Amino acid sequence: MTDGTTDGTTGKAPDELARRIAELMPRAKTDLAELVAIPSVADPRQYPPQKCREAAEWVAAAFTEVGLRDVHLEETPDGSHAVIGHRPPPRGAPTVLLYSHYDVQPPLDDAAWTSGPFELTERDGRWYGRGAADCKGNIVMHLTALRALGDDIPVGLKLVVEGSEEQGTGGLEAYLPPHAGELHADALLICDTGNAAVGVPTATTSLRGVANVVVTVRALRGDLHSGMFGGPAPDALAALIRMLDSLRDADGGTRIDGLDHTGTWSGADYDETRFRADAGVLDGVRLTGSGTVADRLWARPAVTVLGIDCPPVVGSAAAVPAAARARVSLRVPPGTEARAAQDALIAHLEAAAPWGVAVDVERESAGSPFRAATGGPAYAALDRAMREVYGRPTSFLGQGGSIPLCNVLATTYPDAELILMGVEEPRCRIHAPNESVDPGEIEHMAHVEALFLRHFADSARA
């Protein structure tokens, strides 16, 4: 879907670029199959750390092959390795940073996968495998766009592909400030998101931050026989349940003392029917909270109980629990400082504790929310490319997840435009069993990326 015009940089019609990308799709599938086959789970308790090193070396070799220079592995402060490289700009041209990550989530329940998690499998028009979308599909998108352009790359390039994004250990975030000159660019393509749906061109302009805690409740010196002591003996698990329940109102919306829960989203909406299908909500089950789906996803805080330590059903005894604990995650919208939200969460839990039980709250990670500025030449170039490929303007959406690197980049490079895009649409089911990617999204977003590089170069000469 092009406008039939010729490109100002090369004089070649955009549909010729689309043809070259279509011809490269078998190579893209081979690339993705090779990458997915490397179980680069950045958790040495589950997979050998050399697998992450193997994935990093694959990425370095691939980007060297497409023309980047001095592509090498750089150890970051958390012990992971980032792949870093560059390509000098033509005279007067801007520079663009290409970002992605090669580490992946663990497969979780192997039995829940229809095909092997580390074997790229085509089924019903999609390619399945852990990391097929998040984020190895985006690495392949970058490679396909650069192969299609060949030697005719009209901008300078900086490359960083990190290896600890999924673990959240902050390796690249810590590495970046003292090495700011190495990765400086005029536009930053952070390719770890995607379109609102297949065929709907989208840039993510808002990310929620995160504030996690672990809360422990103690009521007794030890578990007690429920027949002999149950009733007056304070039940630590029951106390914890009351505390967690206090974090939501009757509709299930997050209500934490001191946090605003009335925010509204001004960008594109998220249809409730489509959300129910994307999220796999069971028939008859109501969505939680109030306001639009977009309000609840991108403009308001959202609490989730990630896990509880308590006696399991199988093997449990007739005893009053002496202690229980839970891991609680709070997603924070732009406009709210993550540390302040974490403080509010802790204060709320402590105030909600019944019966005088002892409460200890341990702070975990706190990552700030992010909002992008969209009025510059890079966003104009992106919209032009999106229109040519998809035949419609770019939609702006938020994302409930957090990418702490975005705030570090925005602080380190305040004059650069930061664009979040990629191949990860809702049907990809990232982080879940049977993760997949639509190969058409790799093809079309590679086309968008290639056109963007041309149009952004044009804007610098205008």
C-alpha positions as CSV (number, residue, x, y, z in Angstrom):
1,M,0.0,0.0,0.0
2,T,2.0,2.9,-1.3
3,D,1.2,6.4,-2.5
4,G,2.9,5.8,-5.9
5,T,5.5,8.5,-5.3
6,T,9.2,8.1,-5.7
7,D,11.6,8.4,-2.8
8,G,13.5,11.6,-2.5
9,T,16.8,9.9,-1.6
10,T,17.1,7.3,-4.3
11,G,14.5,7.9,-6.9
12,K,13.2,4.4,-6.5
13,A,9.5,3.8,-6.0
14,P,8.6,2.6,-2.5
15,D,6.9,-0.5,-4.0
16,E,10.4,-1.7,-5.2
17,L,11.5,-1.6,-1.6
18,A,8.4,-3.5,-0.6
19,R,9.3,-6.1,-3.3
20,R,12.8,-6.5,-1.9
21,I,11.5,-7.0,1.6
22,A,9.0,-9.6,0.4
23,E,11.8,-11.5,-1.3
24,L,13.8,-11.4,2.0
25,M,11.0,-13.0,4.1
26,P,12.4,-16.6,3.7
27,R,15.7,-15.2,5.1
28,A,13.8,-13.5,7.9
29,K,12.2,-16.8,8.8
30,T,15.6,-18.6,8.8
31,D,17.0,-15.8,11.0
32,L,14.2,-16.0,13.5
33,A,14.3,-19.8,13.6
34,E,18.0,-19.7,14.4
35,L,17.5,-17.1,17.1
36,V,14.5,-18.8,18.7
37,A,16.5,-22.0,18.9
38,I,18.9,-20.4,21.3
39,P,17.3,-20.5,24.8
40,S,18.6,-17.1,25.9
41,V,16.7,-16.9,29.2
42,A,18.7,-14.5,31.3
43,D,18.3,-16.5,34.5
44,P,21.3,-18.8,35.3
45,R,19.0,-20.8,37.7
46,Q,17.0,-22.0,34.7
47,Y,19.3,-22.0,31.7
48,P,23.1,-21.9,31.2
49,P,24.4,-18.3,30.9
50,Q,26.4,-19.3,27.8
51,K,23.1,-19.4,25.9
52,C,22.7,-15.7,26.3
53,R,26.3,-15.3,25.1
54,E,25.6,-17.5,22.1
55,A,22.6,-15.3,21.2
56,A,24.6,-12.1,21.6
57,E,27.3,-13.5,19.3
58,W,24.6,-14.4,16.7
59,V,23.3,-10.9,16.8
60,A,26.7,-9.4,16.5
61,A,27.6,-11.5,13.4
62,A,24.2,-10.7,11.8
63,F,24.6,-6.9,12.1
64,T,28.2,-7.1,11.0
65,E,27.0,-8.9,7.8
66,V,24.5,-6.1,7.1
67,G,27.2,-3.4,7.2
68,L,27.5,-2.1,10.7
69,R,31.1,-1.5,11.9
70,D,32.9,-2.5,15.1
71,V,30.0,-4.6,16.3
72,H,31.1,-6.1,19.6
73,L,29.9,-7.4,22.9
74,E,30.1,-5.0,25.9
75,E,29.7,-6.3,29.4
76,T,27.2,-4.2,31.4
77,P,27.3,-3.7,35.2
78,D,24.8,-6.6,35.9
79,G,27.1,-9.1,34.1
80,S,25.0,-9.3,30.9
81,H,26.3,-8.4,27.4
82,A,25.0,-5.7,25.1
83,V,25.7,-5.9,21.4
84,I,26.9,-2.5,20.3
85,G,27.9,-1.2,16.8
86,H,27.6,1.8,14.5
87,R,27.6,3.0,10.9
88,P,28.8,6.6,10.2
89,P,26.2,9.0,8.7
90,P,26.5,10.4,5.2
91,R,27.5,14.1,5.3
92,G,24.8,16.2,6.9
93,A,22.6,13.2,7.7
94,P,21.1,12.4,11.1
95,T,21.8,9.4,13.2
96,V,19.3,6.8,14.3
97,L,19.7,4.4,17.2
98,L,18.3,0.9,16.7
99,Y,17.4,-0.9,20.0
100,S,16.1,-4.4,20.8
101,H,16.9,-7.2,23.3
102,Y,17.9,-10.8,22.7
103,D,17.0,-12.2,26.1
104,V,13.6,-13.9,26.5
105,Q,11.2,-15.0,29.2
106,P,11.3,-18.6,30.4
107,P,8.8,-20.8,28.6
108,L,6.9,-21.4,31.8
109,D,4.8,-24.6,31.4
110,D,6.3,-26.6,28.6
111,A,3.2,-28.8,28.5
112,A,1.1,-25.8,27.7
113,W,3.0,-25.2,24.4
114,T,1.5,-26.8,21.3
115,S,4.9,-27.0,19.8
116,G,8.4,-26.7,21.3
117,P,9.1,-23.3,22.8
118,F,12.5,-23.1,21.2
119,E,11.6,-24.5,17.8
120,L,10.1,-21.9,15.4
121,T,6.9,-23.5,14.2
122,E,4.4,-22.2,11.5
123,R,0.8,-22.7,12.4
124,D,-2.3,-21.0,11.1
125,G,-0.3,-18.3,9.4
126,R,1.8,-17.4,12.5
127,W,5.3,-18.3,13.6
128,Y,5.4,-19.8,17.2
129,G,8.3,-19.9,19.6
130,R,9.6,-18.1,22.7
131,G,10.9,-14.7,21.7
132,A,9.3,-14.9,18.2
133,A,7.8,-11.5,18.9
134,D,9.5,-10.3,22.2
135,C,12.0,-9.4,21.1
136,K,13.7,-11.6,18.5
137,G,11.1,-10.7,16.0
138,N,12.1,-7.1,16.3
139,I,15.8,-8.0,15.8
140,V,14.8,-9.7,12.6
141,M,12.7,-6.7,11.6
142,H,15.8,-4.5,11.9
143,L,17.9,-6.9,9.9
144,T,15.3,-7.2,7.1
145,A,15.0,-3.4,6.8
146,L,18.8,-3.0,6.5
147,R,19.2,-5.8,4.0
148,A,16.5,-4.3,1.9
149,L,18.3,-0.9,1.9
150,G,21.7,-2.6,1.2
151,D,24.4,0.0,0.8
152,D,21.9,2.8,0.4
153,I,21.4,3.6,4.1
154,P,20.8,7.4,4.2
155,V,21.4,7.9,7.9
156,G,24.0,7.1,10.5
157,L,23.2,4.1,12.7
158,K,23.9,3.2,16.3
159,L,23.0,-0.3,17.5
160,V,22.3,-1.6,21.0
161,V,20.8,-5.0,21.6
162,E,20.8,-5.8,25.3
163,G,20.7,-9.1,27.2
164,S,18.9,-8.5,30.5
165,E,15.7,-6.6,29.7
166,E,13.4,-9.4,30.8
167,Q,15.2,-9.8,34.1
168,G,15.0,-6.1,34.9
169,T,18.4,-6.1,36.4
170,G,19.2,-2.7,34.8
171,G,22.5,-3.6,33.1
172,L,22.1,-1.3,30.1
173,E,20.5,1.5,32.2
174,A,23.6,1.6,34.4
175,Y,26.0,1.3,31.4
176,L,24.4,4.1,29.4
177,P,25.1,7.4,31.3
178,P,28.9,7.0,31.5
179,H,29.0,5.9,27.8
180,A,26.5,8.5,26.5
181,G,28.6,9.5,23.5
182,E,28.8,6.0,22.2
183,L,25.1,5.7,21.6
184,H,24.1,9.3,21.0
185,A,21.6,9.7,18.1
186,D,19.0,12.1,16.8
187,A,16.2,9.6,16.9
188,L,15.9,6.4,19.0
189,L,13.9,3.5,17.6
190,I,13.0,1.4,20.7
191,C,11.6,-1.7,19.1
192,D,10.1,-3.6,21.9
193,T,6.4,-2.8,21.4
194,G,4.1,-3.1,18.4
195,N,0.8,-2.3,16.7
196,A,-2.6,-2.1,18.4
197,A,-3.7,-5.0,16.1
198,V,-2.4,-6.6,13.0
199,G,-2.5,-4.0,10.2
200,V,-3.1,-1.0,12.5
201,P,0.1,1.2,12.5
202,T,0.9,2.2,16.0
203,A,3.5,4.1,18.0
204,T,3.5,3.6,21.8
205,T,3.7,7.0,23.5
206,S,3.0,6.1,27.1
207,L,4.4,3.5,29.4
208,R,3.3,2.8,33.0
209,G,6.0,2.6,35.6
210,V,6.2,-0.2,38.2
211,A,6.5,-0.3,42.0
212,N,6.8,-3.8,43.5
213,V,6.8,-4.9,47.2
214,V,6.8,-8.1,49.2
215,V,4.5,-7.9,52.2
216,T,4.9,-10.4,55.1
217,V,2.3,-10.9,57.9
218,R,3.1,-12.6,61.2
219,A,0.5,-13.4,63.9
220,L,1.7,-16.4,65.9
221,R,5.0,-17.9,67.0
222,G,4.1,-21.0,65.0
223,D,1.2,-22.8,63.3
224,L,-1.6,-24.0,65.6
225,H,-4.1,-26.8,65.5
226,S,-7.3,-25.2,64.1
227,G,-9.5,-27.4,66.2
228,M,-7.9,-26.5,69.5
229,F,-7.1,-22.8,68.7
230,G,-9.1,-21.7,65.7
231,G,-11.4,-18.8,66.4
232,P,-9.6,-16.6,68.8
233,A,-6.1,-17.3,67.3
234,P,-5.3,-14.7,64.6
235,D,-5.0,-16.2,61.2
236,A,-2.1,-14.6,59.3
237,L,-3.3,-15.7,55.9
238,A,-6.8,-14.3,56.6
239,A,-5.2,-11.0,57.7
240,L,-3.2,-10.9,54.5
241,I,-6.3,-11.6,52.3
242,R,-8.1,-8.7,54.0
243,M,-5.1,-6.4,53.3
244,L,-4.9,-7.4,49.7
245,D,-8.6,-7.1,49.2
246,S,-8.5,-3.5,50.5
247,L,-6.4,-2.5,47.4
248,R,-9.5,-2.8,45.2
249,D,-13.0,-1.3,45.3
250,A,-16.3,-3.2,44.8
251,D,-15.8,-3.0,41.0
252,G,-12.3,-4.4,41.2
253,G,-10.7,-1.1,40.4
254,T,-7.4,-0.2,42.1
255,R,-7.9,2.1,45.2
256,I,-4.7,2.9,47.1
257,D,-4.9,5.7,49.6
258,G,-3.0,8.7,48.2
259,L,-3.0,7.7,44.5
260,D,-5.2,9.3,41.9
261,H,-7.5,6.8,40.2
262,T,-9.4,9.2,37.9
263,G,-7.0,9.6,35.0
264,T,-8.2,9.5,31.4
265,W,-6.6,8.5,28.2
266,S,-6.7,11.0,25.3
267,G,-5.3,8.8,22.5
268,A,-6.9,6.0,20.5
269,D,-9.3,3.9,22.4
270,Y,-9.2,0.1,23.1
271,D,-12.5,-1.5,22.2
272,E,-13.9,-3.6,25.1
273,T,-14.9,-6.5,22.9
274,R,-11.4,-6.7,21.3
275,F,-9.8,-6.4,24.7
276,R,-11.8,-9.3,26.1
277,A,-10.7,-11.4,23.1
278,D,-7.1,-10.3,23.3
279,A,-7.0,-11.0,27.1
280,G,-8.9,-14.3,26.9
281,V,-11.5,-13.2,29.4
282,L,-14.0,-16.0,30.0
283,D,-17.7,-15.6,29.0
284,G,-19.7,-14.1,31.8
285,V,-16.7,-12.6,33.7
286,R,-16.8,-8.8,34.0
287,L,-13.9,-6.5,33.5
288,T,-12.6,-4.8,36.6
289,G,-12.6,-1.1,37.4
290,S,-14.5,1.8,35.8
291,G,-13.9,4.2,32.9
292,T,-12.8,3.2,29.4
293,V,-10.5,0.2,28.9
294,A,-7.8,2.6,27.7
295,D,-8.2,4.7,30.9
296,R,-7.7,1.6,33.1
297,L,-4.8,0.3,31.0
298,W,-2.8,3.5,30.4
299,A,-3.9,6.3,32.6
300,R,-4.6,4.8,36.0
301,P,-2.7,2.8,38.6
302,A,-3.2,-1.0,38.5
303,V,-2.4,-3.4,41.3
304,T,-1.7,-7.1,40.8
305,V,-1.0,-9.8,43.4
306,L,1.8,-11.7,41.6
307,G,2.1,-14.5,44.1
308,I,1.3,-15.7,47.7
309,D,3.4,-17.9,50.0
310,C,0.9,-20.0,52.1
311,P,0.2,-23.7,52.6
312,P,-0.8,-25.3,49.3
313,V,-4.2,-27.2,49.1
314,V,-2.5,-30.5,48.6
315,G,-0.5,-31.2,51.7
316,S,-2.1,-28.6,53.9
317,A,-2.8,-29.3,57.6
318,A,-5.7,-28.5,59.9
319,A,-3.7,-25.5,61.3
320,V,-4.0,-21.8,61.8
321,P,-1.2,-20.2,59.7
322,A,1.3,-18.3,61.7
323,A,2.7,-16.3,58.8
324,A,1.9,-15.5,55.1
325,R,3.4,-13.3,52.5
326,A,2.6,-11.9,49.0
327,R,4.4,-10.2,46.2
328,V,2.4,-7.2,45.0
329,S,3.0,-5.2,41.8
330,L,1.7,-1.7,41.2
331,R,1.7,-0.3,37.7
332,V,2.0,3.5,37.7
333,P,0.7,5.9,34.9
334,P,2.6,8.9,33.6
335,G,2.3,11.8,36.0
336,T,2.9,9.7,39.1
337,E,6.4,9.2,40.5
338,A,7.1,5.5,41.0
339,R,8.8,5.9,44.4
340,A,5.9,8.0,45.7
341,A,3.5,5.3,44.5
342,Q,5.5,2.6,46.3
343,D,5.4,4.7,49.5
344,A,1.6,5.0,49.1
345,L,1.3,1.2,48.6
346,I,3.3,0.4,51.7
347,A,1.4,2.9,53.8
348,H,-1.9,1.5,52.6
349,L,-1.0,-2.1,53.4
350,E,0.3,-1.2,56.8
351,A,-2.8,0.8,57.6
352,A,-5.1,-2.0,56.4
353,A,-3.5,-4.7,58.6
354,P,-6.2,-6.1,61.0
355,W,-6.0,-7.3,64.6
356,G,-2.6,-5.8,65.3
357,V,-0.7,-8.4,63.2
358,A,3.0,-7.7,62.6
359,V,3.6,-6.4,59.0
360,D,6.9,-6.2,57.2
361,V,7.1,-4.7,53.7
362,E,10.1,-5.2,51.5
363,R,10.7,-2.8,48.6
364,E,11.5,-4.3,45.2
365,S,12.1,-2.5,42.0
366,A,10.6,0.9,41.2
367,G,10.6,2.1,37.6
368,S,9.3,5.5,36.5
369,P,6.5,5.8,33.9
370,F,7.3,7.4,30.5
371,R,5.5,9.7,28.0
372,A,7.0,10.5,24.6
373,A,6.9,13.9,22.8
374,T,5.5,13.3,19.3
375,G,5.8,16.7,17.5
376,G,9.2,16.4,15.9
377,P,10.5,15.5,12.5
378,A,11.2,11.8,13.4
379,Y,7.5,11.3,14.3
380,A,6.5,13.0,11.0
381,A,8.8,10.7,9.1
382,L,7.4,7.7,10.9
383,D,3.8,8.7,10.1
384,R,4.6,9.2,6.4
385,A,6.2,5.7,6.4
386,M,3.2,4.1,8.2
387,R,0.8,5.7,5.8
388,E,2.7,4.4,2.8
389,V,2.8,0.9,4.1
390,Y,-0.5,0.5,5.9
391,G,-2.6,3.1,4.1
392,R,-3.7,4.8,7.3
393,P,-2.2,7.3,9.8
394,T,-0.3,6.3,12.9
395,S,-2.3,5.6,16.0
396,F,-0.9,6.6,19.4
397,L,-1.4,4.1,22.2
398,G,-0.2,3.5,25.7
399,Q,1.3,0.3,27.1
400,G,0.7,-1.2,30.5
401,G,4.2,-2.6,30.7
402,S,7.4,-0.8,31.7
403,I,10.6,-0.2,29.9
404,P,12.9,1.6,32.4
405,L,15.5,2.2,29.7
406,C,13.2,4.8,28.1
407,N,13.5,7.2,31.0
408,V,17.3,6.8,31.1
409,L,17.5,7.5,27.3
410,A,15.2,10.5,27.6
411,T,17.3,11.9,30.4
412,T,20.6,11.2,28.7
413,Y,19.5,12.5,25.3
414,P,16.9,15.2,26.0
415,D,17.0,16.5,22.4
416,A,16.5,13.1,20.7
417,E,13.1,11.8,19.6
418,L,12.2,8.5,21.1
419,I,9.9,6.2,19.2
420,L,8.5,2.9,20.5
421,M,7.4,0.5,17.8
422,G,7.7,-3.0,16.6
423,V,6.0,-6.3,15.7
424,E,4.4,-7.2,19.1
425,E,0.6,-7.0,18.6
426,P,-1.8,-8.4,21.2
427,R,-2.2,-11.8,19.5
428,C,1.5,-12.5,20.1
429,R,0.8,-13.4,23.7
430,I,4.3,-12.3,24.8
431,H,5.5,-13.8,28.1
432,A,2.9,-16.6,27.9
433,P,3.0,-20.1,26.5
434,N,2.5,-20.3,22.7
435,E,4.1,-16.9,22.0
436,S,3.9,-16.1,18.3
437,V,4.4,-13.4,15.7
438,D,2.5,-12.6,12.5
439,P,5.1,-12.7,9.7
440,G,3.2,-10.0,7.9
441,E,4.0,-7.7,10.7
442,I,7.7,-8.4,10.4
443,E,7.4,-7.7,6.7
444,H,5.4,-4.5,7.0
445,M,7.2,-3.1,9.9
446,A,10.6,-3.7,8.3
447,H,9.2,-1.8,5.3
448,V,8.1,1.0,7.7
449,E,11.6,1.1,9.3
450,A,13.4,1.3,5.9
451,L,11.1,4.1,4.7
452,F,11.4,5.9,8.0
453,L,15.2,6.0,7.6
454,R,14.8,7.5,4.2
455,H,12.2,10.0,5.2
456,F,14.1,11.1,8.3
457,A,17.2,11.7,6.2
458,D,15.0,13.8,3.8
459,S,13.8,15.9,6.7
460,A,17.3,16.8,7.8
461,R,18.0,18.1,4.3
462,A,14.8,20.1,4.0
